[in-house]
Each structure stands twice: as C-alpha cells, then as structure tokens.
C-alpha cells in the first residue's frame, strides 16, 4: 500500500467512526468545521515548514505527486483523520460523563 | 514546529479557559487509541520507505522501529491543540451543539 492508499483508508475509517460507529456526527456540525478551518492553515504552515526544509522527505513512489504548500496532498487526509478521530473520542467520553466539565 | 503548535494553541487554555489540560483523563483516553494507530502507521511508513527524516534536523533520539522522538510528541501535541481548538470554539459559540452532553 502507498501513502495515498493508507490516507484514503484512514479518511474512510475516521468518517465511518464518526457517523456510524460512535454516531457523534461531528462531520455535520458547525463546531467541527469551524475548528477544522482554524486548524487547517496551521497544518499547511507546519507542513510547509517540515517539507520545504526537507526535515521530512517523501518517496515519489508512495505519493500521487500533487503538492499543497510543498507537502503531499495526502498529508491533508492524514491530518484530517487524526483530528477527526481524536475529537470523536473526546465527544464519546464526554457523552459517557467522563470529565464533562 | 512542535513549539509553534504549542504557542499557537496553549494560550487558549489561559485566555478562554478551555480546560483541556485540566481534563487529563478524558484527553488521554481520546488521544491514546488514535496515537497508537497513527504510530503503527508511522512505523509501517518508515519501514517501507514512504517517508524519512533528515537526521541532521532532529534531536536524534530514535525509538525502536526508527521513530524519532519528535514524531511521538507530534501525536500528543497536535491532538491536544485540536481539542483546545474545538473547546475554544465552543466557549465562544455557546449555542452551537457539540453532542457530548455538556
């Protein structure tokens, strides 16, 4: 599997967890999309920093080749699924009454 | 980069009192399962050569499997920043539903 394949899998799994497994439905909530739109520019900035300086290097064979802010497009899917998964669990634990406040 | 993420988000803890650091248990329960999956992904990607790191630009502490210390910290700090962000949005937009019963 390439980075592209795993990213697509992570995207599907994180959305599947949000919508069908935990039914947190963050992906249809304003609070999530507002948060993500705040996070996204910071992610693009850190992606650019890490890739333009070659701190992290990607194999051409592992990526589709389309880059945004010098980083592979796959990084956006990586970041989105990381953020969505953590926020989904945060809501799940809150719903169960764990440290709601 | 990690310091930048901390600087960009942790002020929310003080100014908007988002209370993520106060809720350590809930934060760790949310981050740990996801971090484990992403570290497994990272190990695989490093193993098969999807990505690599410039040894001159990292601290140089490498964990078994070739994961630099910075990667481990990344999977802790970025999720904390994300949690602070959503709690900050909630603290400003109090009428928006979040769905966690608060």
N, CA and C atoms of all chains as a GROMACS GRO file, in nm:
protein
  609
    1UNK      N    1   0.083  -0.120   0.000
    1UNK     CA    2   0.000   0.000   0.000
    1UNK      C    3   0.088   0.125   0.000
    2UNK      N    4   0.046   0.224  -0.076
    2UNK     CA    5   0.118   0.351  -0.078
    2UNK      C    6   0.061   0.444   0.029
    3UNK      N    7   0.128   0.559   0.046
    3UNK     CA    8   0.078   0.661   0.139
    3UNK      C    9  -0.062   0.704   0.096
    4UNK      N   10  -0.084   0.714  -0.036
    4UNK     CA   11  -0.215   0.753  -0.089
    4UNK      C   12  -0.323   0.655  -0.044
    5UNK      N   13  -0.296   0.525  -0.056
    5UNK     CA   14  -0.394   0.423  -0.018
    5UNK      C   15  -0.426   0.430   0.131
    6UNK      N   16  -0.321   0.439   0.214
    6UNK     CA   17  -0.344   0.438   0.359
    6UNK      C   18  -0.421   0.564   0.401
    7UNK      N   19  -0.392   0.677   0.335
    7UNK     CA   20  -0.462   0.801   0.366
    7UNK      C   21  -0.611   0.786   0.338
    8UNK      N   22  -0.644   0.728   0.222
    8UNK     CA   23  -0.785   0.709   0.187
    8UNK      C   24  -0.852   0.618   0.289
    9UNK      N   25  -0.780   0.512   0.331
    9UNK     CA   26  -0.834   0.419   0.430
    9UNK      C   27  -0.859   0.492   0.562
   10UNK      N   28  -0.764   0.575   0.604
   10UNK     CA   29  -0.777   0.649   0.730
   10UNK      C   30  -0.895   0.746   0.724
   11UNK      N   31  -0.911   0.812   0.609
   11UNK     CA   32  -1.023   0.905   0.591
   11UNK      C   33  -1.156   0.831   0.604
   12UNK      N   34  -1.167   0.718   0.534
   12UNK     CA   35  -1.291   0.640   0.537
   12UNK      C   36  -1.319   0.592   0.679
   13UNK      N   37  -1.215   0.539   0.747
   13UNK     CA   38  -1.233   0.486   0.883
   13UNK      C   39  -1.275   0.595   0.981
   14UNK      N   40  -1.210   0.713   0.971
   14UNK     CA   41  -1.241   0.818   1.068
   14UNK      C   42  -1.384   0.870   1.047
   15UNK      N   43  -1.426   0.881   0.921
   15UNK     CA   44  -1.562   0.928   0.894
   15UNK      C   45  -1.664   0.821   0.932
   16UNK      N   46  -1.628   0.695   0.904
   16UNK     CA   47  -1.713   0.580   0.941
   16UNK      C   48  -1.734   0.578   1.094
   17UNK      N   49  -1.625   0.599   1.170
   17UNK     CA   50  -1.635   0.601   1.316
   17UNK      C   51  -1.723   0.715   1.365
   18UNK      N   52  -1.704   0.831   1.304
   18UNK     CA   53  -1.783   0.948   1.346
   18UNK      C   54  -1.931   0.929   1.317
   19UNK      N   55  -1.963   0.876   1.200
   19UNK     CA   56  -2.103   0.873   1.157
   19UNK      C   57  -2.177   0.746   1.199
   20UNK      N   58  -2.110   0.631   1.191
   20UNK     CA   59  -2.183   0.506   1.210
   20UNK      C   60  -2.147   0.432   1.338
   21UNK      N   61  -2.020   0.435   1.378
   21UNK     CA   62  -1.981   0.358   1.497
   21UNK      C   63  -2.021   0.434   1.624
   22UNK      N   64  -1.973   0.557   1.637
   22UNK     CA   65  -2.000   0.634   1.759
   22UNK      C   66  -2.116   0.732   1.744
   23UNK      N   67  -2.158   0.754   1.619
   23UNK     CA   68  -2.268   0.846   1.591
   23UNK      C   69  -2.251   0.982   1.657
   24UNK      N   70  -2.127   1.032   1.656
   24UNK     CA   71  -2.101   1.165   1.711
   24UNK      C   72  -2.139   1.274   1.610
   25UNK      N   73  -2.143   1.236   1.482
   25UNK     CA   74  -2.185   1.326   1.373
   25UNK      C   75  -2.115   1.461   1.375
   26UNK      N   76  -1.987   1.459   1.412
   26UNK     CA   77  -1.910   1.584   1.409
   26UNK      C   78  -1.905   1.641   1.267
   27UNK      N   79  -1.902   1.550   1.167
   27UNK     CA   80  -1.888   1.594   1.028
   27UNK      C   81  -2.013   1.664   0.977
   28UNK      N   82  -2.118   1.672   1.058
   28UNK     CA   83  -2.229   1.757   1.015
   28UNK      C   84  -2.253   1.869   1.117
   29UNK      N   85  -2.151   1.900   1.197
   29UNK     CA   86  -2.168   2.006   1.298
   29UNK      C   87  -2.080   2.127   1.268
   30UNK      N   88  -2.140   2.245   1.289
   30UNK     CA   89  -2.068   2.371   1.267
   30UNK      C   90  -1.945   2.380   1.356
   31UNK      N   91  -1.957   2.329   1.480
   31UNK     CA   92  -1.846   2.342   1.575
   31UNK      C   93  -1.722   2.268   1.523
   32UNK      N   94  -1.743   2.155   1.454
   32UNK     CA   95  -1.629   2.080   1.399
   32UNK      C   96  -1.566   2.153   1.280
   33UNK      N   97  -1.649   2.194   1.185
   33UNK     CA   98  -1.594   2.255   1.063
   33UNK      C   99  -1.529   2.389   1.092
   34UNK      N  100  -1.583   2.461   1.191
   34UNK     CA  101  -1.519   2.586   1.232
   34UNK      C  102  -1.382   2.556   1.292
   35UNK      N  103  -1.377   2.457   1.380
   35UNK     CA  104  -1.249   2.417   1.442
   35UNK      C  105  -1.151   2.373   1.335
   36UNK      N  106  -1.199   2.289   1.241
   36UNK     CA  107  -1.108   2.239   1.139
   36UNK      C  108  -1.055   2.352   1.050
   37UNK      N  109  -1.141   2.449   1.021
   37UNK     CA  110  -1.095   2.559   0.936
   37UNK      C  111  -0.995   2.649   1.009
   38UNK      N  112  -0.996   2.644   1.142
   38UNK     CA  113  -0.892   2.714   1.218
   38UNK      C  114  -0.763   2.631   1.215
   39UNK      N  115  -0.777   2.500   1.229
   39UNK     CA  116  -0.662   2.411   1.235
   39UNK      C  117  -0.589   2.405   1.100
   40UNK      N  118  -0.667   2.402   0.990
   40UNK     CA  119  -0.610   2.380   0.856
   40UNK      C  120  -0.496   2.475   0.818
   41UNK      N  121  -0.511   2.608   0.833
   41UNK     CA  122  -0.397   2.695   0.797
   41UNK      C  123  -0.272   2.666   0.878
   42UNK      N  124  -0.290   2.631   1.006
   42UNK     CA  125  -0.174   2.596   1.089
   42UNK      C  126  -0.111   2.466   1.038
   43UNK      N  127  -0.196   2.374   0.993
   43UNK     CA  128  -0.140   2.249   0.940
   43UNK      C  129  -0.060   2.276   0.812
   44UNK      N  130  -0.117   2.362   0.725
   44UNK     CA  131  -0.047   2.393   0.600
   44UNK      C  132   0.088   2.459   0.628
   45UNK      N  133   0.088   2.545   0.730
   45UNK     CA  134   0.212   2.614   0.767
   45UNK      C  135   0.318   2.516   0.819
   46UNK      N  136   0.275   2.424   0.906
   46UNK     CA  137   0.372   2.327   0.959
   46UNK      C  138   0.414   2.228   0.851
   47UNK      N  139   0.318   2.188   0.764
   47UNK     CA  140   0.354   2.101   0.651
   47UNK      C  141   0.462   2.166   0.566
   48UNK      N  142   0.439   2.295   0.537
   48UNK     CA  143   0.533   2.368   0.452
   48UNK      C  144   0.671   2.372   0.518
   49UNK      N  145   0.672   2.402   0.648
   49UNK     CA  146   0.797   2.409   0.722
   49UNK      C  147   0.872   2.276   0.714
   50UNK      N  148   0.800   2.166   0.743
   50UNK     CA  149   0.864   2.035   0.752
   50UNK      C  150   0.910   1.982   0.617
   51UNK      N  151   0.839   2.018   0.510
   51UNK     CA  152   0.875   1.961   0.380
   51UNK      C  153   0.968   2.052   0.300
   52UNK      N  154   0.948   2.184   0.308
   52UNK     CA  155   1.032   2.273   0.227
   52UNK      C  156   1.177   2.272   0.277
   53UNK      N  157   1.195   2.244   0.406
   53UNK     CA  158   1.331   2.235   0.461
   53UNK      C  159   1.386   2.092   0.457
   54UNK      N  160   1.306   2.002   0.397
   54UNK     CA  161   1.345   1.860   0.390
   54UNK      C  162   1.371   1.797   0.526
   55UNK      N  163   1.295   1.843   0.628
   55UNK     CA  164   1.304   1.775   0.757
   55UNK      C  165   1.239   1.637   0.742
   56UNK      N  166   1.126   1.635   0.670
   56UNK     CA  167   1.060   1.510   0.633
   56UNK      C  168   1.064   1.499   0.480
   57UNK      N  169   1.103   1.382   0.432
   57UNK     CA  170   1.110   1.360   0.288
   57UNK      C  171   1.022   1.243   0.248
   58UNK      N  172   0.952   1.258   0.135
   58UNK     CA  173   0.859   1.155   0.090
   58UNK      C  174   0.912   1.085  -0.034
   59UNK      N  175   0.890   0.954  -0.040
   59UNK     CA  176   0.928   0.879  -0.158
   59UNK      C  177   0.830   0.909  -0.270
   60UNK      N  178   0.882   0.937  -0.389
   60UNK     CA  179   0.795   0.966  -0.503
   60UNK      C  180   0.704   0.849  -0.537
   61UNK      N  181   0.745   0.728  -0.500
   61UNK     CA  182   0.665   0.609  -0.530
   61UNK      C  183   0.545   0.594  -0.439
   62UNK      N  184   0.547   0.666  -0.325
   62UNK     CA  185   0.442   0.646  -0.225
   62UNK      C  186   0.330   0.747  -0.237
   63UNK      N  187   0.351   0.854  -0.313
   63UNK     CA  188   0.252   0.962  -0.318
   63UNK      C  189   0.202   0.982  -0.460
   64UNK      N  190   0.084   1.048  -0.468
   64UNK     CA  191   0.024   1.070  -0.600
   64UNK      C  192   0.100   1.180  -0.675
   65UNK      N  193   0.165   1.269  -0.599
   65UNK     CA  194   0.253   1.367  -0.660
   65UNK      C  195   0.201   1.510  -0.659
   66UNK      N  196   0.074   1.527  -0.618
   66UNK     CA  197   0.017   1.661  -0.611
   66UNK      C  198   0.050   1.722  -0.474
   67UNK      N  199   0.110   1.842  -0.476
   67UNK     CA  200   0.154   1.902  -0.350
   67UNK      C  201   0.084   2.034  -0.321
   68UNK      N  202   0.055   2.055  -0.193
   68UNK     CA  203  -0.002   2.182  -0.147
   68UNK      C  204   0.091   2.234  -0.038
   69UNK      N  205   0.132   2.360  -0.051
   69UNK     CA  206   0.226   2.420   0.044
   69UNK      C  207   0.347   2.329   0.061
   70UNK      N  208   0.398   2.280  -0.049
   70UNK     CA  209   0.517   2.195  -0.059
   70UNK      C  210   0.500   2.053  -0.005
   71UNK      N  211   0.386   2.026   0.060
   71UNK     CA  212   0.365   1.892   0.118
   71UNK      C  213   0.271   1.809   0.031
   72UNK      N  214   0.288   1.676   0.032
   72UNK     CA  215   0.197   1.591  -0.046
   72UNK      C  216   0.052   1.614  -0.004
   73UNK      N  217  -0.039   1.612  -0.098
   73UNK     CA  218  -0.182   1.630  -0.072
   73UNK      C  219  -0.230   1.529   0.032
   74UNK      N  220  -0.164   1.412   0.035
   74UNK     CA  221  -0.203   1.308   0.130
   74UNK      C  222  -0.195   1.355   0.275
   75UNK      N  223  -0.102   1.449   0.302
   75UNK     CA  224  -0.088   1.499   0.439
   75UNK      C  225  -0.216   1.561   0.492
   76UNK      N  226  -0.296   1.620   0.401
   76UNK     CA  227  -0.422   1.681   0.445
   76UNK      C  228  -0.518   1.574   0.496
   77UNK      N  229  -0.521   1.461   0.426
   77UNK     CA  230  -0.605   1.350   0.470
   77UNK      C  231  -0.556   1.290   0.601
   78UNK      N  232  -0.425   1.280   0.612
   78UNK     CA  233  -0.360   1.232   0.735
   78UNK      C  234  -0.403   1.320   0.853
   79UNK      N  235  -0.390   1.453   0.836
   79UNK     CA  236  -0.424   1.548   0.942
   79UNK      C  237  -0.572   1.546   0.976
   80UNK      N  238  -0.654   1.542   0.870
   80UNK     CA  239  -0.799   1.542   0.892
   80UNK      C  240  -0.842   1.420   0.972
   81UNK      N  241  -0.793   1.301   0.935
   81UNK     CA  242  -0.836   1.180   1.005
   81UNK      C  243  -0.781   1.176   1.148
   82UNK      N  244  -0.662   1.232   1.170
   82UNK     CA  245  -0.607   1.240   1.305
   82UNK      C  246  -0.695   1.329   1.393
   83UNK      N  247  -0.725   1.447   1.342
   83UNK     CA  248  -0.805   1.543   1.419
   83UNK      C  249  -0.947   1.490   1.443
   84UNK      N  250  -1.011   1.442   1.335
   84UNK     CA  251  -1.148   1.393   1.349
   84UNK      C  252  -1.157   1.276   1.448
   85UNK      N  253  -1.060   1.185   1.443
   85UNK     CA  254  -1.063   1.068   1.531
   85UNK      C  255  -1.050   1.108   1.678
   86UNK      N  256  -0.958   1.198   1.707
   86UNK     CA  257  -0.939   1.241   1.846
   86UNK      C  258  -1.062   1.315   1.897
   87UNK      N  259  -1.116   1.404   1.814
   87UNK     CA  260  -1.234   1.481   1.857
   87UNK      C  261  -1.354   1.389   1.876
   88UNK      N  262  -1.368   1.287   1.788
   88UNK     CA  263  -1.477   1.191   1.803
   88UNK      C  264  -1.471   1.122   1.940
   89UNK      N  265  -1.351   1.075   1.977
   89UNK     CA  266  -1.338   1.007   2.107
   89UNK      C  267  -1.363   1.105   2.223
   90UNK      N  268  -1.315   1.228   2.207
   90UNK     CA  269  -1.339   1.330   2.310
   90UNK      C  270  -1.490   1.346   2.337
   91UNK      N  271  -1.568   1.347   2.229
   91UNK     CA  272  -1.713   1.360   2.243
   91UNK      C  273  -1.771   1.232   2.306
   92UNK      N  274  -1.720   1.117   2.263
   92UNK     CA  275  -1.768   0.989   2.316
   92UNK      C  276  -1.750   0.984   2.468
   93UNK      N  277  -1.630   1.020   2.516
   93UNK     CA  278  -1.603   1.014   2.661
   93UNK      C  279  -1.686   1.119   2.736
   94UNK      N  280  -1.706   1.235   2.675
   94UNK     CA  281  -1.789   1.338   2.737
   94UNK      C  282  -1.933   1.290   2.751
   95UNK      N  283  -1.981   1.224   2.646
   95UNK     CA  284  -2.117   1.170   2.646
   95UNK      C  285  -2.134   1.068   2.758
   96UNK      N  286  -2.026   0.992   2.785
   96UNK     CA  287  -2.031   0.891   2.892
   96UNK      C  288  -2.014   0.955   3.029
   97UNK      N  289  -1.995   1.086   3.032
   97UNK     CA  290  -1.986   1.156   3.161
   97UNK      C  291  -1.846   1.165   3.219
   98UNK      N  292  -1.744   1.134   3.138
   98UNK     CA  293  -1.607   1.143   3.188
   98UNK      C  294  -1.554   1.285   3.171
   99UNK      N  295  -1.530   1.350   3.284
   99UNK     CA  296  -1.474   1.487   3.286
   99UNK      C  297  -1.545   1.578   3.186
  100UNK      N  298  -1.678   1.582   3.200
  100UNK     CA  299  -1.756   1.665   3.107
  100UNK      C  300  -1.722   1.813   3.126
  101UNK      N  301  -1.687   1.851   3.250
  101UNK     CA  302  -1.652   1.990   3.277
  101UNK      C  303  -1.509   2.002   3.327
  102UNK      N  304   0.876   2.331   1.521
  102UNK     CA  305   0.740   2.313   1.472
  102UNK      C  306   0.646   2.275   1.587
  103UNK      N  307   0.694   2.187   1.674
  103UNK     CA  308   0.612   2.148   1.790
  103UNK      C  309   0.592   2.266   1.884
  104UNK      N  310   0.698   2.346   1.900
  104UNK     CA  311   0.687   2.464   1.986
  104UNK      C  312   0.588   2.564   1.925
  105UNK      N  313   0.590   2.573   1.792
  105UNK     CA  314   0.495   2.660   1.721
  105UNK      C  315   0.351   2.616   1.748
  106UNK      N  316   0.327   2.485   1.743
  106UNK     CA  317   0.193   2.433   1.770
  106UNK      C  318   0.151   2.462   1.914
  107UNK      N  319   0.246   2.444   2.006
  107UNK     CA  320   0.215   2.472   2.147
  107UNK      C  321   0.184   2.621   2.164
  108UNK      N  322   0.268   2.706   2.103
  108UNK     CA  323   0.248   2.851   2.115
  108UNK      C  324   0.115   2.893   2.054
  109UNK      N  325   0.078   2.827   1.943
  109UNK     CA  326  -0.044   2.864   1.872
  109UNK      C  327  -0.172   2.824   1.940
  110UNK      N  328  -0.166   2.727   2.031
  110UNK     CA  329  -0.290   2.675   2.088
  110UNK      C  330  -0.298   2.683   2.240
  111UNK      N  331  -0.186   2.673   2.310
  111UNK     CA  332  -0.195   2.658   2.455
  111UNK      C  333  -0.240   2.786   2.526
  112UNK      N  334  -0.229   2.902   2.456
  112UNK     CA  335  -0.280   3.025   2.516
  112UNK      C  336  -0.430   3.018   2.537
  113UNK      N  337  -0.498   2.934   2.457
  113UNK     CA  338  -0.643   2.918   2.470
  113UNK      C  339  -0.678   2.865   2.609
  114UNK      N  340  -0.586   2.787   2.663
  114UNK     CA  341  -0.605   2.728   2.796
  114UNK      C  342  -0.617   2.839   2.902
  115UNK      N  343  -0.539   2.945   2.883
  115UNK     CA  344  -0.538   3.054   2.980
  115UNK      C  345  -0.646   3.157   2.950
  116UNK      N  346  -0.651   3.201   2.822
  116UNK     CA  347  -0.741   3.311   2.788
  116UNK      C  348  -0.887   3.266   2.787
  117UNK      N  349  -0.914   3.152   2.720
  117UNK     CA  350  -1.053   3.107   2.709
  117UNK      C  351  -1.086   2.998   2.810
  118UNK      N  352  -0.989   2.960   2.891
  118UNK     CA  353  -1.009   2.858   2.995
  118UNK      C  354  -1.078   2.732   2.938
  119UNK      N  355  -1.021   2.680   2.828
  119UNK     CA  356  -1.084   2.565   2.761
  119UNK      C  357  -1.078   2.438   2.846
  120UNK      N  358  -0.984   2.432   2.940
  120UNK     CA  359  -0.984   2.322   3.036
  120UNK      C  360  -0.951   2.185   2.979
  121UNK      N  361  -0.868   2.182   2.876
  121UNK     CA  362  -0.827   2.051   2.821
  121UNK      C  363  -0.719   1.990   2.910
  122UNK      N  364  -0.621   2.071   2.950
  122UNK     CA  365  -0.512   2.020   3.035
  122UNK      C  366  -0.564   1.975   3.172
  123UNK      N  367  -0.671   2.042   3.216
  123UNK     CA  368  -0.734   2.005   3.345
  123UNK      C  369  -0.799   1.867   3.334
  124UNK      N  370  -0.851   1.835   3.214
  124UNK     CA  371  -0.922   1.707   3.194
  124UNK      C  372  -0.828   1.604   3.133
  125UNK      N  373  -0.723   1.573   3.210
  125UNK     CA  374  -0.616   1.485   3.160
  125UNK      C  375  -0.669   1.347   3.122
  126UNK      N  376  -0.755   1.292   3.207
  126UNK     CA  377  -0.803   1.155   3.184
  126UNK      C  378  -0.880   1.146   3.052
  127UNK      N  379  -0.974   1.241   3.035
  127UNK     CA  380  -1.054   1.239   2.912
  127UNK      C  381  -0.967   1.265   2.789
  128UNK      N  382  -0.869   1.354   2.804
  128UNK     CA  383  -0.780   1.384   2.691
  128UNK      C  384  -0.696   1.262   2.654
  129UNK      N  385  -0.640   1.195   2.756
  129UNK     CA  386  -0.556   1.078   2.727
  129UNK      C  387  -0.637   0.963   2.669
  130UNK      N  388  -0.761   0.945   2.721
  130UNK     CA  389  -0.846   0.839   2.666
  130UNK      C  390  -0.882   0.868   2.520
  131UNK      N  391  -0.885   0.995   2.484
  131UNK     CA  392  -0.918   1.032   2.346
  131UNK      C  393  -0.796   1.022   2.255
  132UNK      N  394  -0.680   1.057   2.309
  132UNK     CA  395  -0.559   1.065   2.226
  132UNK      C  396  -0.492   0.928   2.211
  133UNK      N  397  -0.481   0.852   2.323
  133UNK     CA  398  -0.401   0.729   2.321
  133UNK      C  399  -0.442   0.629   2.212
  134UNK      N  400  -0.571   0.594   2.200
  134UNK     CA  401  -0.605   0.494   2.097
  134UNK      C  402  -0.572   0.542   1.956
  135UNK      N  403  -0.593   0.671   1.931
  135UNK     CA  404  -0.565   0.727   1.799
  135UNK      C  405  -0.414   0.733   1.776
  136UNK      N  406  -0.341   0.778   1.879
  136UNK     CA  407  -0.195   0.788   1.867
  136UNK      C  408  -0.134   0.651   1.838
  137UNK      N  409  -0.186   0.546   1.903
  137UNK     CA  410  -0.133   0.411   1.881
  137UNK      C  411  -0.151   0.370   1.734
  138UNK      N  412  -0.270   0.399   1.679
  138UNK     CA  413  -0.295   0.365   1.538
  138UNK      C  414  -0.201   0.443   1.445
  139UNK      N  415  -0.185   0.572   1.474
  139UNK     CA  416  -0.102   0.655   1.386
  139UNK      C  417   0.047   0.622   1.401
  140UNK      N  418   0.089   0.582   1.521
  140UNK     CA  419   0.229   0.542   1.538
  140UNK      C  420   0.254   0.411   1.463
  141UNK      N  421   0.153   0.322   1.464
  141UNK     CA  422   0.165   0.198   1.386
  141UNK      C  423   0.178   0.231   1.236
  142UNK      N  424   0.097   0.325   1.192
  142UNK     CA  425   0.104   0.372   1.052
  142UNK      C  426   0.243   0.429   1.023
  143UNK      N  427   0.291   0.511   1.116
  143UNK     CA  428   0.421   0.573   1.104
  143UNK      C  429   0.533   0.468   1.092
  144UNK      N  430   0.525   0.366   1.180
  144UNK     CA  431   0.625   0.259   1.179
  144UNK      C  432   0.627   0.188   1.044
  145UNK      N  433   0.507   0.160   0.992
  145UNK     CA  434   0.496   0.094   0.863
  145UNK      C  435   0.555   0.182   0.752
  146UNK      N  436   0.517   0.311   0.755
  146UNK     CA  437   0.562   0.404   0.651
  146UNK      C  438   0.714   0.420   0.652
  147UNK      N  439   0.771   0.425   0.773
  147UNK     CA  440   0.917   0.436   0.784
  147UNK      C  441   0.982   0.306   0.733
  148UNK      N  442   0.921   0.193   0.773
  148UNK     CA  443   0.975   0.062   0.736
  148UNK      C  444   0.980   0.042   0.585
  149UNK      N  445   0.872   0.079   0.515
  149UNK     CA  446   0.868   0.057   0.370
  149UNK      C  447   0.922   0.177   0.292
  150UNK      N  448   0.957   0.284   0.365
  150UNK     CA  449   1.022   0.398   0.299
  150UNK      C  450   0.929   0.500   0.237
  151UNK      N  451   0.804   0.509   0.286
  151UNK     CA  452   0.714   0.615   0.235
  151UNK      C  453   0.769   0.753   0.270
  152UNK      N  454   0.823   0.764   0.393
  152UNK     CA  455   0.887   0.890   0.430
  152UNK      C  456   1.008   0.864   0.518
  153UNK      N  457   1.093   0.966   0.525
  153UNK     CA  458   1.213   0.955   0.608
  153UNK      C  459   1.246   1.094   0.664
  154UNK      N  460   1.334   1.096   0.762
  154UNK     CA  461   1.365   1.220   0.832
  154UNK      C  462   1.513   1.255   0.817
  155UNK      N  463   1.538   1.386   0.809
  155UNK     CA  464   1.676   1.432   0.799
  155UNK      C  465   1.740   1.427   0.938
  156UNK      N  466   1.834   1.336   0.956
  156UNK     CA  467   1.892   1.314   1.089
  156UNK      C  468   1.963   1.438   1.144
  157UNK      N  469   2.000   1.529   1.054
  157UNK     CA  470   2.068   1.650   1.100
  157UNK      C  471   1.971   1.752   1.158
  158UNK      N  472   1.842   1.736   1.128
  158UNK     CA  473   1.744   1.837   1.171
  158UNK      C  474   1.650   1.786   1.279
  159UNK      N  475   1.682   1.672   1.340
  159UNK     CA  476   1.603   1.625   1.454
  159UNK      C  477   1.696   1.608   1.574
  160UNK      N  478   1.634   1.597   1.694
  160UNK     CA  479   1.716   1.588   1.815
  160UNK      C  480   1.809   1.467   1.805
  161UNK      N  481   1.756   1.358   1.748
  161UNK     CA  482   1.842   1.242   1.727
  161UNK      C  483   1.808   1.124   1.818
  162UNK      N  484   1.706   1.143   1.904
  162UNK     CA  485   1.662   1.031   1.986
  162UNK      C  486   1.563   0.949   1.904
  163UNK      N  487   1.605   0.828   1.866
  163UNK     CA  488   1.524   0.744   1.778
  163UNK      C  489   1.474   0.623   1.855
  164UNK      N  490   1.343   0.600   1.852
  164UNK     CA  491   1.285   0.485   1.920
  164UNK      C  492   1.291   0.362   1.829
  165UNK      N  493   1.276   0.242   1.889
  165UNK     CA  494   1.278   0.120   1.808
  165UNK      C  495   1.179   0.129   1.691
  166UNK      N  496   1.222   0.086   1.574
  166UNK     CA  497   1.139   0.097   1.456
  166UNK      C  498   1.172   0.221   1.376
  167UNK      N  499   1.261   0.304   1.432
  167UNK     CA  500   1.308   0.420   1.357
  167UNK      C  501   1.226   0.546   1.375
  168UNK      N  502   1.139   0.549   1.478
  168UNK     CA  503   1.056   0.668   1.502
  168UNK      C  504   1.133   0.771   1.585
  169UNK      N  505   1.151   0.893   1.532
  169UNK     CA  506   1.217   0.996   1.612
  169UNK      C  507   1.126   1.044   1.726
  170UNK      N  508   1.188   1.091   1.834
  170UNK     CA  509   1.114   1.144   1.950
  170UNK      C  510   1.010   1.246   1.906
  171UNK      N  511   1.046   1.330   1.808
  171UNK     CA  512   0.956   1.436   1.763
  171UNK      C  513   0.824   1.380   1.709
  172UNK      N  514   0.830   1.261   1.645
  172UNK     CA  515   0.708   1.202   1.590
  172UNK      C  516   0.613   1.162   1.702
  173UNK      N  517   0.669   1.103   1.808
  173UNK     CA  518   0.586   1.063   1.923
  173UNK      C  519   0.520   1.187   1.983
  174UNK      N  520   0.600   1.293   2.002
  174UNK     CA  521   0.546   1.416   2.060
  174UNK      C  522   0.441   1.478   1.968
  175UNK      N  523   0.462   1.465   1.838
  175UNK     CA  524   0.365   1.516   1.739
  175UNK      C  525   0.226   1.457   1.764
  176UNK      N  526   0.221   1.325   1.789
  176UNK     CA  527   0.092   1.257   1.807
  176UNK      C  528   0.031   1.285   1.944
  177UNK      N  529   0.103   1.356   2.029
  177UNK     CA  530   0.048   1.401   2.157
  177UNK      C  531   0.006   1.548   2.148
  178UNK      N  532   0.094   1.629   2.093
  178UNK     CA  533   0.073   1.775   2.095
  178UNK      C  534  -0.032   1.820   1.993
  179UNK      N  535  -0.029   1.764   1.873
  179UNK     CA  536  -0.127   1.804   1.772
  179UNK      C  537  -0.271   1.772   1.818
  180UNK      N  538  -0.296   1.650   1.871
  180UNK     CA  539  -0.431   1.625   1.922
  180UNK      C  540  -0.472   1.719   2.036
  181UNK      N  541  -0.379   1.751   2.127
  181UNK     CA  542  -0.412   1.844   2.235
  181UNK      C  543  -0.451   1.980   2.176
  182UNK      N  544  -0.377   2.025   2.076
  182UNK     CA  545  -0.408   2.152   2.010
  182UNK      C  546  -0.547   2.147   1.945
  183UNK      N  547  -0.581   2.032   1.884
  183UNK     CA  548  -0.712   2.017   1.821
  183UNK      C  549  -0.824   2.022   1.925
  184UNK      N  550  -0.801   1.955   2.040
  184UNK     CA  551  -0.901   1.957   2.147
  184UNK      C  552  -0.919   2.099   2.201
  185UNK      N  553  -0.809   2.170   2.217
  185UNK     CA  554  -0.818   2.308   2.266
  185UNK      C  555  -0.894   2.394   2.166
  186UNK      N  556  -0.875   2.366   2.037
  186UNK     CA  557  -0.942   2.445   1.934
  186UNK      C  558  -1.093   2.426   1.941
  187UNK      N  559  -1.138   2.300   1.948
  187UNK     CA  560  -1.283   2.278   1.948
  187UNK      C  561  -1.345   2.332   2.078
  188UNK      N  562  -1.274   2.319   2.189
  188UNK     CA  563  -1.326   2.373   2.315
  188UNK      C  564  -1.327   2.525   2.314
  189UNK      N  565  -1.231   2.585   2.244
  189UNK     CA  566  -1.228   2.731   2.231
  189UNK      C  567  -1.345   2.779   2.146
  190UNK      N  568  -1.373   2.707   2.036
  190UNK     CA  569  -1.487   2.743   1.951
  190UNK      C  570  -1.616   2.731   2.032
  191UNK      N  571  -1.625   2.625   2.111
  191UNK     CA  572  -1.744   2.605   2.194
  191UNK      C  573  -1.761   2.719   2.295
  192UNK      N  574  -1.648   2.763   2.352
  192UNK     CA  575  -1.657   2.867   2.456
  192UNK      C  576  -1.701   3.001   2.398
  193UNK      N  577  -1.677   3.019   2.267
  193UNK     CA  578  -1.720   3.143   2.202
  193UNK      C  579  -1.862   3.129   2.146
  194UNK      N  580  -1.890   3.011   2.089
  194UNK     CA  581  -2.021   2.984   2.028
  194UNK      C  582  -2.099   2.889   2.119
  195UNK      N  583  -2.147   2.943   2.229
  195UNK     CA  584  -2.206   2.858   2.333
  195UNK      C  585  -2.335   2.788   2.288
  196UNK      N  586  -2.401   2.843   2.186
  196UNK     CA  587  -2.530   2.784   2.144
  196UNK      C  588  -2.513   2.676   2.038
  197UNK      N  589  -2.390   2.657   1.988
  197UNK     CA  590  -2.370   2.553   1.886
  197UNK      C  591  -2.366   2.414   1.952
  198UNK      N  592  -2.445   2.319   1.900
  198UNK     CA  593  -2.442   2.186   1.959
  198UNK      C  594  -2.308   2.114   1.935
  199UNK      N  595  -2.260   2.044   2.040
  199UNK     CA  596  -2.135   1.968   2.028
  199UNK      C  597  -2.165   1.819   2.038
  200UNK      N  598  -2.261   1.785   2.125
  200UNK     CA  599  -2.306   1.646   2.130
  200UNK      C  600  -2.245   1.562   2.240
  201UNK      N  601  -2.175   1.626   2.337
  201UNK     CA  602  -2.114   1.546   2.443
  201UNK      C  603  -2.187   1.562   2.576
  202UNK      N  604  -2.307   1.620   2.570
  202UNK     CA  605  -2.389   1.624   2.691
  202UNK      C  606  -2.361   1.741   2.783
  203UNK      N  607  -2.264   1.827   2.744
  203UNK     CA  608  -2.233   1.941   2.832
  203UNK      C  609  -2.337   2.050   2.815
   0.00000   0.00000   0.00000
